[in-house]
Amino acid sequence: MTFFTAWWRLTLGILIVTVTVHATVQDAGGHSLRTTKSATTGSTWGPYRPNLYFGVRPQLPETLLFGLMWASGDSRDGMLRTLRDTCEQDDGMQGYGWTSYDPRAGGSQTIHDAALRVDLKVDFYKSQDGLSWTARVTGTPRAGAPADLKTAVVFHAAMERAESPTSERSLRCVRHLRHRDDIRCMALLPELDPVGLYITRGTDNKVVEGPSVMSLNVTEDQIWQAKDHMVDLMDGHSSAAFSTRVDAVFPRAAPFEDQKYAGLTQSLLANLLGGMGYFHGDQLIDYSHAPEYEETDLRFWEKAADAMAHAPVTIKPNVSLLSFVPSRPFFPRGFLWDEGFHLLPVIEWDLNLAVEVLKSWLSLMDDDGWIAREQILGPEARSKVPKEFQTQYPHHANPPTLLMLVSVIISKLTHATPYNGDSSDSITSAEKGQALVKEIFPLLSRHHDWFRRTQAGNFTAYPRPSGANAEGYRWRGRNPGHCLGSGLDDYPRAEPPHPGELHVDALAWIGASAKALQQAAEYIGEDSSIYKEQLQAVRQNLDTLHWDPATETYCDATIGHDGKYKHVCHTGYVSLMPLLLGHLDESHPHLPAVLDTLSDPAKLWSPHGLRSLSAQDENYGKDEDYWRGAVWMNINVLAVLGLRNLGNSTTAGARAQSLAAHLRKRVVDTVYSSWEQTGFAWEQYSDGTGKGQRSRAFTGWTAAVLLLMGLEDATVVFPDPLEGSTTHSSGWTAPAIGFVGLLVLLVLFRHRIMGLCSRVAIVWRQSRSHRYHQGDEGRALNEAIDLDDLYESDTDTADR
């Protein structure tokens, strides 16, 4: 491999360095263009190395890699200590991110390096035909910086597979003979016409030293380590146009019309889009399919861990992926269930781009229908992942969020919801829209079938409630304290894990997947009956298998020490999944109780959004405290949308609409306040203070709050649970409000009376066999009911 750097040391007044690249993608000579179909649309080139502060490459494997580094220019030692290249969590940045970015046009990124006392602006522009791009770096001293502040700026370029002088791939860079401050490069590789690279500096720069040009050959597995090699060598369109388009695609409705929210909208979108990467490399996969991975025995996690320790690991040949990333400094790679949330705003902005990324993910599917939940492609990606998590397993799942995109895409193709994004033939042509869905439908169906097969619960070896059908699932790969497959890593489940347990969120996700496939089949004129039947069976079993009348929540289930079926109730996001994924309509008998749980400030309703785990749960805030109380924005967005999708012809429906409006404001304001203070979106937010926490620059699914600012709230009658009796102005008369309030009381009263009557009847019938116990902190009595009568509803308190 050839690795090249050009660097200057400058005294900053204004620092300007410009890189210009021109290349034409070849479509002749027999070269495969499967990864460059987007060449004519202008998205071949882009900053597709999101783990770098600024890194550019084309959507081609084994190709050219470009990047930007900078450091203190005071001394050689100072430069070595402060060299910036990859995004890091603790690098002294006060903030960084894209202020505007469109993958087809380019944009601007600002970097506030408080430690080095310099602000950098990187403008990245693309020609209309997509064949050329220019990057312009401007630096400005921060307040308090010395007058003679010196900064070193480094551009680095690398050519993959340029092993020898006779190779058909080459990269050569030299200083211009007459203009000694300019660098000119020529790159040759089969997939592109000759690439011209021109690096020049602005005339206003005060150059202390440079430019210097250095190059070396490195091995394939080291080509991405630009910073290390540098150390070794030494010892578009304007932001205004982007802003206008963002306002058109993501208009803001009350109460977010204020211009201050425009900055948040642009930042979230630009950094989501700027976090798109093109990844190419090998994978580590365990294809042993060891029988221990079936997890049929007690203490199955120990046997599975032993099998994993001895199983052969296959190095799967190189594959390519176009994907957005959750966080450039901490998670700069593709994650399966994250990507579904990432693409929700992207569909609104650029449907073709979203479909291109979706197809890229689906291209990684094996013949069974499995897609690795974490895409760790090549040594650069593996350098960010602990060794024990690098190998992927074909029996491990993730929530199938890619399927939920189908409903959104079809709503755009059928004009059921408006589309204001970049032009798309699939939108304007019904024939092309149907062709798109027909192309992806078989792959999505295969993925759905794989999930139902590999994550199926055991309905033969263990007791199940009377009336249950065979639709029930559990996440494979469980161990005590963790269920990584669910995406909710440390959310409390049954302890110890049991091969007979069933997970309510897994069943709810399968139902959402079946519903999406039913819609897709109907849209393209295929038989949808199998998915309709699956959806009906899922919804039946959500109530039969997972509804716990004692706690009035949806719960996981397991097999107790006595061999009986029992519920494991930890109120939180898992409890809400039937609602969030659209399985409860406004007339569902359990909806009032679910809304009670959701809106209870002592449980899930916080000033900053829905908590991931009830504040009353004994695991709240304990141990790793990852999904044990913090507010996560992807789930809160699902909650707002799920509540809004309920009708308002019933009291429960009207209440859900009010809760959606209150939650929408709390969620957006939480993200805005933290962004205003820190300059970042965050992985999660404190339910107590609203401050962002965990990974910063997490503009992955947190960016989905974009979808909330443009929603028009329905009539809001019911108060925010944290605001007493205060109501929003709605235009309703006092008698009408009183009547609705009376209906709410009647519904809640009837619900509790029916539950009480049911319990009294059970006690009367089984007075001799009941055992009672009082839960922590004075919770209500829980009865253990014989399986023949209904099912055992005891919580897991005794086991814990």
Backbone hydrogen bonds, N-H to C=O, Kabsch-Sander energy under -0.5 kcal/mol:
donor,donor_aa,acceptor,acceptor_aa,energy
2,T,159,M,-1.4
3,F,216,L,-2.9
4,F,157,A,-3.1
5,T,214,M,-2.7
6,A,155,F,-2.3
7,W,212,S,-2.0
8,W,153,V,-2.0
9,R,209,E,-3.3
10,L,151,T,-2.2
11,T,206,K,-3.1
12,L,10,L,-0.6
12,L,149,L,-2.3
13,G,11,T,-0.5
15,L,139,G,-1.3
16,I,14,I,-0.5
17,V,137,V,-1.4
18,T,200,T,-3.3
19,V,135,A,-2.7
20,T,198,Y,-2.4
21,V,133,W,-2.8
22,H,196,G,-1.7
23,A,131,L,-2.7
26,Q,191,E,-1.8
31,H,28,A,-0.7
36,T,33,L,-1.5
39,A,36,T,-1.8
40,T,37,K,-0.5
41,T,38,S,-1.3
42,G,38,S,-0.6
42,G,39,A,-1.0
43,S,38,S,-1.4
46,G,57,R,-1.3
48,Y,46,G,-2.5
49,R,55,G,-1.2
52,L,49,R,-2.4
53,Y,85,D,-2.3
56,V,66,F,-1.2
57,R,46,G,-2.1
59,Q,44,T,-1.7
60,L,58,P,-2.4
65,L,158,A,-2.5
66,F,56,V,-2.8
67,G,156,H,-2.0
68,L,54,F,-1.9
69,M,154,V,-3.3
70,W,84,R,-1.0
71,A,152,A,-2.0
73,G,150,K,-2.4
79,M,75,S,-2.1
80,L,76,R,-2.2
81,R,77,D,-1.9
82,T,78,G,-1.5
83,L,79,M,-0.9
84,R,70,W,-3.0
85,D,86,T,-0.6
87,C,51,N,-3.0
94,Q,112,H,-2.8
95,G,112,H,-1.0
97,G,110,T,-2.1
99,T,108,S,-2.2
100,S,108,S,-1.6
102,D,106,G,-1.9
105,A,102,D,-1.8
106,G,102,D,-3.4
107,G,124,F,-2.3
108,S,100,S,-1.6
109,Q,122,V,-2.4
110,T,97,G,-2.5
111,I,120,L,-2.8
112,H,95,G,-3.3
113,D,111,I,-0.9
113,D,118,V,-2.1
114,A,92,G,-0.9
114,A,112,H,-1.3
115,A,92,G,-1.2
117,R,113,D,-0.7
118,V,113,D,-1.9
119,D,140,T,-3.0
120,L,111,I,-2.9
121,K,138,T,-2.7
122,V,109,Q,-3.1
123,D,121,K,-0.6
123,D,136,R,-2.9
124,F,107,G,-3.3
124,F,122,V,-0.6
125,Y,123,D,-0.6
125,Y,134,T,-3.3
126,K,105,A,-1.9
127,S,132,S,-2.6
130,G,127,S,-1.5
133,W,21,V,-2.0
134,T,125,Y,-2.7
135,A,19,V,-2.5
136,R,123,D,-2.7
137,V,17,V,-2.6
138,T,121,K,-2.8
138,T,136,R,-0.6
139,G,15,L,-1.2
140,T,119,D,-2.5
142,R,117,R,-1.9
145,A,142,R,-2.3
149,L,146,P,-1.6
151,T,10,L,-2.4
152,A,71,A,-2.7
153,V,8,W,-2.0
154,V,69,M,-3.4
155,F,6,A,-2.5
156,H,67,G,-2.4
157,A,4,F,-2.5
158,A,65,L,-2.2
159,M,2,T,-2.3
160,E,63,T,-2.0
160,E,158,A,-0.5
162,A,159,M,-0.8
163,E,161,R,-0.9
167,S,164,S,-1.8
170,S,188,L,-2.1
172,R,186,M,-2.1
174,V,184,R,-2.5
176,H,179,H,-0.6
176,H,182,D,-2.4
180,R,178,R,-1.1
182,D,179,H,-2.2
183,I,199,I,-3.0
184,R,174,V,-2.8
185,C,197,L,-2.9
186,M,172,R,-2.2
187,A,195,V,-2.3
188,L,170,S,-2.5
189,L,192,L,-0.5
192,L,189,L,-1.4
193,D,24,T,-3.6
195,V,187,A,-2.7
196,G,22,H,-2.0
196,G,194,P,-0.5
197,L,185,C,-2.1
198,Y,20,T,-2.5
199,I,183,I,-2.8
200,T,18,T,-2.6
200,T,198,Y,-0.5
202,G,16,I,-3.7
205,N,202,G,-1.1
206,K,11,T,-0.9
207,V,205,N,-0.8
208,V,9,R,-3.0
209,E,9,R,-2.0
212,S,7,W,-2.0
214,M,5,T,-2.4
216,L,3,F,-2.1
218,V,1,M,-1.5
222,Q,219,T,-1.9
223,I,220,E,-0.9
225,Q,222,Q,-1.7
226,A,224,W,-1.6
229,H,225,Q,-2.1
230,M,226,A,-2.4
231,V,227,K,-2.3
232,D,228,D,-2.4
233,L,229,H,-2.4
234,M,230,M,-1.2
235,D,231,V,-1.8
238,S,236,G,-0.5
242,F,238,S,-1.7
243,S,239,S,-2.8
244,T,240,A,-2.3
245,R,241,A,-2.1
246,V,242,F,-2.8
247,D,243,S,-2.2
248,A,244,T,-1.4
249,V,245,R,-2.4
250,F,246,V,-3.2
253,A,709,M,-2.9
256,F,253,A,-2.7
261,Y,258,D,-1.8
262,A,259,Q,-1.1
263,G,259,Q,-0.9
264,L,260,K,-0.9
265,T,261,Y,-2.5
266,Q,262,A,-2.6
267,S,263,G,-2.3
268,L,264,L,-2.8
269,L,265,T,-2.3
270,A,266,Q,-2.9
271,N,267,S,-2.4
272,L,268,L,-1.9
273,L,269,L,-2.9
274,G,270,A,-2.7
275,G,271,N,-0.5
275,G,272,L,-0.8
276,M,273,L,-1.4
277,G,323,S,-3.7
278,Y,48,Y,-2.2
279,F,277,G,-0.6
279,F,321,L,-3.1
281,G,319,V,-2.1
283,Q,316,K,-1.5
285,I,283,Q,-0.6
285,I,314,T,-2.6
286,D,392,Q,-2.4
287,Y,285,I,-0.9
293,Y,290,A,-2.1
294,E,291,P,-1.7
295,E,292,E,-1.4
300,F,297,D,-0.9
302,E,299,R,-1.0
303,K,299,R,-1.1
304,A,300,F,-2.6
305,A,301,W,-2.1
306,D,302,E,-1.9
307,A,303,K,-2.1
308,M,304,A,-2.5
309,A,305,A,-1.9
310,H,306,D,-0.9
310,H,307,A,-0.6
311,A,307,A,-1.2
314,T,285,I,-3.1
314,T,312,P,-0.5
316,K,283,Q,-2.6
316,K,314,T,-1.1
319,V,281,G,-2.3
321,L,279,F,-2.5
323,S,277,G,-2.6
323,S,321,L,-0.6
325,V,275,G,-1.1
327,S,331,F,-1.1
328,R,697,A,-0.8
331,F,327,S,-1.8
333,R,331,F,-1.7
334,G,375,Q,-0.7
336,L,373,R,-2.9
339,E,335,F,-2.0
340,G,336,L,-0.8
341,F,337,W,-0.8
341,F,338,D,-0.7
342,H,338,D,-2.4
343,L,339,E,-2.2
344,L,340,G,-0.6
344,L,341,F,-0.8
346,V,342,H,-1.0
347,I,343,L,-2.4
348,E,344,L,-0.9
349,W,345,P,-1.6
350,D,346,V,-3.4
354,A,350,D,-2.3
355,V,351,L,-2.5
356,E,352,N,-2.2
357,V,353,L,-2.3
358,L,354,A,-2.5
359,K,355,V,-2.8
360,S,356,E,-1.7
361,W,357,V,-2.2
362,L,358,L,-2.4
363,S,359,K,-1.9
364,L,361,W,-1.6
365,M,362,L,-1.5
366,D,370,W,-2.1
369,G,366,D,-1.3
375,Q,334,G,-2.8
376,I,374,E,-1.0
377,L,375,Q,-0.8
378,G,282,D,-2.4
378,G,376,I,-0.7
381,A,377,L,-0.6
382,R,378,G,-2.0
383,S,379,P,-1.6
384,K,381,A,-1.5
385,V,382,R,-1.7
389,F,386,P,-2.0
390,Q,387,K,-1.5
391,T,387,K,-0.5
392,Q,284,L,-2.6
396,H,393,Y,-2.2
401,T,399,P,-2.6
403,L,400,P,-1.2
404,M,400,P,-0.6
404,M,401,T,-0.5
405,L,401,T,-0.7
405,L,402,L,-0.7
406,V,403,L,-1.3
407,S,403,L,-0.6
408,V,404,M,-0.9
409,I,405,L,-2.9
410,I,406,V,-2.7
411,S,407,S,-1.8
412,K,408,V,-1.3
412,K,409,I,-0.5
413,L,409,I,-2.4
414,T,410,I,-2.4
415,H,412,K,-0.9
416,A,411,S,-1.6
417,T,411,S,-1.8
422,D,349,W,-2.4
427,I,424,S,-1.0
428,T,424,S,-1.7
429,S,425,D,-2.3
430,A,428,T,-0.5
433,G,429,S,-2.2
434,Q,430,A,-2.3
435,A,431,E,-2.0
436,L,432,K,-2.0
437,V,433,G,-1.8
438,K,434,Q,-2.6
439,E,435,A,-1.6
440,I,436,L,-1.6
441,F,437,V,-2.2
444,L,440,I,-2.3
445,S,441,F,-2.5
446,R,442,P,-2.1
447,H,443,L,-2.3
448,H,444,L,-2.2
449,D,445,S,-2.4
450,W,446,R,-2.3
451,F,447,H,-2.0
452,R,448,H,-2.2
453,R,449,D,-1.9
454,T,450,W,-2.8
455,Q,451,F,-2.2
457,G,472,G,-3.1
459,F,457,G,-0.7
466,S,790,L,-0.9
468,A,465,P,-1.6
472,G,470,A,-1.0
474,R,455,Q,-2.7
478,R,475,W,-0.5
479,N,482,H,-2.1
482,H,479,N,-2.3
483,C,489,D,-2.9
486,S,483,C,-1.0
487,G,484,L,-1.6
489,D,487,G,-1.0
491,Y,488,L,-1.9
501,E,498,H,-1.8
502,L,557,A,-2.4
503,H,473,Y,-3.3
504,V,502,L,-0.5
507,L,503,H,-1.7
508,A,504,V,-2.2
509,W,505,D,-2.4
510,I,506,A,-1.9
511,G,507,L,-2.0
512,A,508,A,-2.1
513,S,509,W,-2.4
514,A,510,I,-2.7
515,K,511,G,-2.3
516,A,512,A,-2.0
517,L,513,S,-2.2
518,Q,514,A,-2.2
519,Q,515,K,-2.1
520,A,516,A,-2.3
521,A,517,L,-2.7
522,E,518,Q,-2.2
523,Y,519,Q,-2.0
524,I,520,A,-1.9
525,G,522,E,-0.6
526,E,521,A,-3.0
532,K,528,S,-2.1
533,E,529,S,-2.6
534,Q,530,I,-1.9
535,L,531,Y,-2.4
536,Q,532,K,-2.2
537,A,533,E,-2.3
538,V,534,Q,-2.6
539,R,535,L,-2.4
540,Q,536,Q,-2.0
541,N,537,A,-2.3
542,L,538,V,-2.1
543,D,539,R,-1.1
544,T,540,Q,-2.2
545,L,541,N,-2.9
546,H,541,N,-1.0
546,H,542,L,-0.7
547,W,543,D,-0.6
548,D,546,H,-0.5
548,D,553,T,-2.7
552,E,548,D,-1.9
553,T,548,D,-1.1
555,C,546,H,-3.0
556,D,568,V,-1.3
557,A,502,L,-2.6
558,T,566,K,-2.7
560,G,558,T,-0.5
560,G,564,K,-3.0
563,G,560,G,-2.1
566,K,558,T,-2.4
567,H,794,D,-0.6
568,V,556,D,-2.9
569,C,567,H,-0.5
570,H,568,V,-0.7
573,Y,612,S,-1.9
575,S,572,G,-0.5
576,L,572,G,-1.1
576,L,573,Y,-0.6
577,M,573,Y,-0.8
577,M,574,V,-0.8
579,L,576,L,-1.1
580,L,576,L,-2.7
581,L,577,M,-2.3
582,G,579,L,-1.7
583,H,578,P,-2.7
588,H,585,D,-1.8
591,L,588,H,-1.4
594,V,590,H,-2.2
595,L,591,L,-2.7
596,D,592,P,-2.0
597,T,593,A,-2.2
598,L,594,V,-2.6
599,S,595,L,-2.3
600,D,596,D,-0.6
600,D,597,T,-0.9
603,K,600,D,-2.0
604,L,597,T,-0.8
604,L,600,D,-0.8
605,W,600,D,-1.6
606,S,604,L,-0.7
606,S,609,G,-1.3
609,G,606,S,-1.2
611,R,604,L,-2.9
612,S,630,A,-1.3
614,S,571,T,-3.0
615,A,603,K,-1.6
617,D,614,S,-1.5
620,Y,617,D,-1.8
621,G,628,R,-2.7
622,K,619,N,-2.3
625,D,622,K,-1.9
631,V,685,Y,-3.1
632,W,610,L,-0.5
632,W,630,A,-0.5
636,N,632,W,-1.6
637,V,633,M,-2.4
638,L,634,N,-1.9
639,A,635,I,-2.2
640,V,636,N,-2.5
641,L,637,V,-2.5
642,G,638,L,-3.0
643,L,639,A,-2.7
644,R,640,V,-2.2
645,N,641,L,-1.7
646,L,643,L,-0.9
654,A,650,T,-2.5
655,R,651,T,-2.4
656,A,652,A,-2.3
657,Q,653,G,-2.1
658,S,654,A,-1.9
659,L,655,R,-2.5
660,A,656,A,-2.3
661,A,657,Q,-1.8
662,H,658,S,-2.3
663,L,659,L,-2.8
664,R,660,A,-2.5
665,K,661,A,-1.7
666,R,662,H,-2.0
667,V,663,L,-2.7
668,V,664,R,-2.2
669,D,665,K,-2.4
670,T,666,R,-1.9
671,V,667,V,-2.1
672,Y,668,V,-2.7
673,S,669,D,-2.8
674,S,670,T,-1.9
675,W,671,V,-2.3
676,E,672,Y,-3.0
677,Q,673,S,-1.8
678,T,674,S,-2.4
679,G,675,W,-2.6
683,E,693,Q,-0.6
683,E,695,S,-2.1
684,Q,693,Q,-1.4
685,Y,631,V,-2.3
686,S,691,K,-2.6
690,G,686,S,-1.4
693,Q,684,Q,-2.7
697,A,681,A,-0.8
698,F,681,A,-2.1
699,T,697,A,-1.4
700,G,326,P,-0.6
703,A,700,G,-1.4
704,A,701,W,-1.7
705,V,702,T,-1.6
706,L,703,A,-2.2
707,L,704,A,-1.9
708,L,705,V,-1.7
709,M,705,V,-0.9
710,G,706,L,-0.6
711,L,708,L,-1.4
713,D,711,L,-0.6
717,V,715,T,-0.7
723,E,720,D,-2.7
726,T,723,E,-1.7
737,I,733,T,-2.4
738,G,734,A,-2.7
739,F,735,P,-2.5
740,V,736,A,-2.5
741,G,737,I,-2.6
742,L,738,G,-2.3
743,L,739,F,-2.3
744,V,740,V,-2.3
745,L,741,G,-2.2
746,L,742,L,-2.6
747,V,743,L,-3.0
748,L,744,V,-2.9
749,F,745,L,-3.0
750,R,746,L,-3.2
751,H,747,V,-2.6
752,R,748,L,-2.3
753,I,749,F,-2.7
754,M,750,R,-2.8
755,G,751,H,-2.1
756,L,752,R,-2.7
757,C,753,I,-3.0
758,S,754,M,-2.4
759,R,755,G,-2.1
760,V,756,L,-2.7
761,A,757,C,-2.4
762,I,758,S,-2.0
763,V,759,R,-2.7
764,W,760,V,-2.6
765,R,761,A,-2.0
766,Q,762,I,-2.0
767,S,764,W,-0.5
769,S,766,Q,-1.1
770,H,766,Q,-1.2
773,H,782,N,-0.5
775,G,773,H,-0.5
775,G,779,R,-0.5
778,G,775,G,-0.9
779,R,776,D,-1.0
782,N,773,H,-0.9
784,A,771,R,-0.7
785,I,783,E,-0.7
789,D,786,D,-1.0
790,L,786,D,-1.7
792,E,565,Y,-0.6
793,S,783,E,-0.6
798,A,795,T,-0.5
800,R,796,D,-2.2
